[in-house]
Amino acid sequence: MLPMRVAGQTPCLTAGNAQLERFFADEVWPKVGATECQKCHKQAGDAGDTRLVLQDPHRLPESDRAAAMRRNRDAFIRVALQKTNNGPLLLVKVRGGLDHGGDAVFAEGSTGYRILEDFVRQATSPGVAVPGPSLTDSNAPPFFEGVAMLDNRRLLRRATLSLAGRLPTESELAAVAHGGLDAVPRVLDDVMREDAFYDRLREGFNDIFLTLGIDGNADSTVLSYEHFEKTRLWYQHHDFSHIADEKERQQAKYKLANDYRSALLGEPMRVDRAHCP
């Protein structure tokens, strides 16, 4: 249970409030606190002088994040326990009442408002379980109702184009025609062993790493001089004396340098297939 409070005392969670702690971490903070309240309710923010001042755990060292989340949770609890003539202070404020500087943040009945309602209910009635379905519409139709699904043949076509950049083969189409949807994963297992799939995989990872978009010469912009000062220009000392034509020899030097720089930028995406199943 939440301990009785005295003036100036910050409410804290005991072992009996594990449900409230999880609810704050899973629902209140990511869907309400971090996305809406923290915009103003932070130090040096528009609402930095109110009773609800929050910290962004992601801006702190990892060792300090858990403590920041506890402080944020306790700040929400303090406001949730405050009563007004129109109901809990936390809910009145998010509706835009009591001259809330942020105006109305959530309308009654919205997902964010219902999350805060459940939080207030748990904070003021510790130990009382709040049913999860309160955040969902029990009368809502099935999620995929009315969605037209691709037939198996078109699904396979889209998958092979996306994963390997090619149309499905006749044998793959026949396997899916015979085995139905259950045959699609087996076909794709083979597709994902093809060289084209690894090329596609590298493209996807470069969308994250963006190393292929680095400007300048990779051996100068990527490699640390401290660790590579003895080897960074190795290609300049490579022996091309076997190429008699001077122009051809110079072009070979350029190609070696360019290939080396391209390899440096592409290395993070080079999946070691020897360790893949």
N, C-alpha and C positions, 0 to 999 in steps of 0.2 A: 504494500500500500504506500501511497505518497505520505510522507511524514507530515505531522501538523506543522504549520508554518508560524514563525514569529516574525515580528517586524524586521525587514531587511534581510531575512533569511532566504536563500535561493533554494527552491524545491529541487530535490534530486531523486533519481530512480534507484530503487532497491531491487533485489532479486525478484520481488513480486511484480515488478513492472516491466518485465522482459517483453511482454506483448506490446506495450506502449513504445518501448525503445525500438523494437523492430518496425512498428508502424511508422514511427517518425523517419527512420532511415530509409524505408522502402517506398513510402507514399508521400509524407508531408514534405520532407526536404527536397527530393528530386522534382516533385510535381508542383510544389507551391513555393517553398522557401527559396530555393536556388533560382527558380524561373521568374518569380514575381516579387516577393518580399525583399529579397536581397538587393534589388535595383536601388532602393532608397534607404532601407534599414541597414545601414552599414556606417562605420566610422567615416566621418567627413561626407556622408551622404545627406540627401535632403531630410531624412528622418533619423539622422545620427544622434539626435538629442532626445529620442523617445525611449520608452521602456523596452522596446524591441530593437536591439542592435545585434546584427549578425556578422559572422565571419565566413569567408569563402575558404573552406578547407583545402581546395585544390591550389590555392596560392601559398600554402604553408608547407614547410618540410613535412615529409611523410610521418615523422615521429610525432608531430603536433596535431595531426588531422583528427585523430580520435577525440582528443580533448576539445578541439574546436566544435566538433559535432555535438558533444555533450553540452557545451555552453549554448549552442544554438537551440538544442532541444529544451534546455531549462528555461531559455528566454521565451520560447513558445509556450511552455507550461505556465510560466508566470502570468502571461497575458490571458491564457485560456482559463485560468482560475479567477480572473477578475470578472465581477458581475456588474451589469448596468440594468436600468429599468427595462431595456429592450432585449436583454439576453446577455450571453457571454460577450465580453469585450472583444475578443478575437473575431467573432462572427459579425458583430456590429461594425467593426472597423472595415473588414473586407467588403461589407455591403455598401461602404461609403458613408456610414453614420458617424456622429460625434466629430464632425469637421475633419474627417480623415483626409490628410493632405494628398494621398494618392487616389482620392475619389473611390468609386466602386471598382474593386478588383475582380470579384467573382459574383455573378448573379446567383440568387438562391436557386438550388436545384442543379447547378452546374457541377461538373466533376470536381473541380478544385474546392468548391464550397462544401460539397458532401464529404470530401476528405477531411476538411477542417472540422466539420460537425462530428465526425467519428473520433477525431483526435480530442476534441473538447469532451466528448462523452467518456472516453477512456481516462482522460486526465482527472475528470471530476468524479468518476465512479470507478476507481481502480479495482481491478480484479474481475470486472464485468466484461465478458467477451463481446466484441462488436462483430457481427457477422460480415464476412467478406462480401456477400452479394449485395450489400447496401450500396456499393459503388457501381453496380451494374444494373441494367434494366432487365428484370426477369421476364418481361413480356417481349423482349427483342427477338426477332426471328434469327434462325441460324446464320452464322457469320457469312457463309458462302451462298446463302439462298439468293437465287436470281442471277448468279454468276455463271456465264457460259464457259465451260472448260474446253480446252483444246482436245481434239481427238488424238489418239496415241500416235498416229502417223505424223501429224503436224507438230506434236510435242517433241518427238524424236528429231524432226527436221530442225526445229529451233534450237534444241540442245546441242546437236553436232555443229551447227553453224556458230554458236556461241563459244563452245569449248575447243573446237578444232578448226574452225573456219572452212568447213566443207559440208556438202550435202550427205545425208546418210547413204550408205551403200545398199545395193539390192538385198544382200544377205542380212543386213541389219534391219531393213524394212520387213523382210520376211519373218525374222525372229520376233519382231513386235506384233506383226499381224497374227502370228501363231500363238504367242504367249501373252499378248495383251500388255497391260500396264506393268505387270510384274517383270516383264522381260526388259523394260527400259533400263533399270539400274544395271543389269548384267551387261547390256550393250555399252553403256557409258563407262563401265569399269575398263573395257578394252579401249575406248576412245581416249581415256585419260592416261593411257600408256604410250600414246603416240607423240612424236616429236612436236607436232603442231600444237598439242595441248600445252606442252611446256613453254613454247613460245608465247602462247596466250597467257599462261600463268605469269610469265615474266612481265608482260605488258601490264597486267593487273597490279603486280607489286610495284612496278615503276610509277604507277598512278599514286602510290602511297609514298615511296621513297623519293621520287622525282630526281634521281641522280643523273638520268640521261639528259636532263635539262640544265645541268650546271654549265655556267658560262666559263670561257677561258680554257686553257690547257689543263686537263685533269691532273697531270703529274705535278703541276704547280699549285693548283687550287685545292686539291683533295689531300694529297700526302703531306704529312707533317715533316717539315725540313729537319727537325730535331732527330727524327727516327729514320729518315730516308736520304740524308745528305750524301751518302756514299753510293747509293744505287739509283737515285731518281733520274739521272741522265744517262743510264747505261746504254741506251740505244744509239747515242751519239758516238760511242766507241765501238760499235759493232763493225766487223770487218766486211766490207763490200768490194774488196779489191778484185774479186773474181769477175765483177761486171766491168767490161772494158769501156763501154760507152759512158762518158761522163754524165750526160743528161739522164740516161737510164739509171745510172748509179745514184744520182741525186733523188730521182723519183722513188727508188727503192728505200732510201733513207726516210723520205717523207711518209711512205706507206707504213713502215715499221713503227714510226712515232705515232701515227694516227691509229693504227691497230692497237698499240699499247694503251693509248689514252681511252679508246673505246672500251677496251677490256676492263680498265679500272672502273669506268662508270657503270658497266653492265654487271660487274662482279656481284653486287648485293642480290641480284635477281637470278643468279645462276644456281638453280636447285640441283643438289647432288643426287642424281637419279639412282646411284648405287645404293642409297639408303632408303629409297622409296619402295613400298611394297609392289 
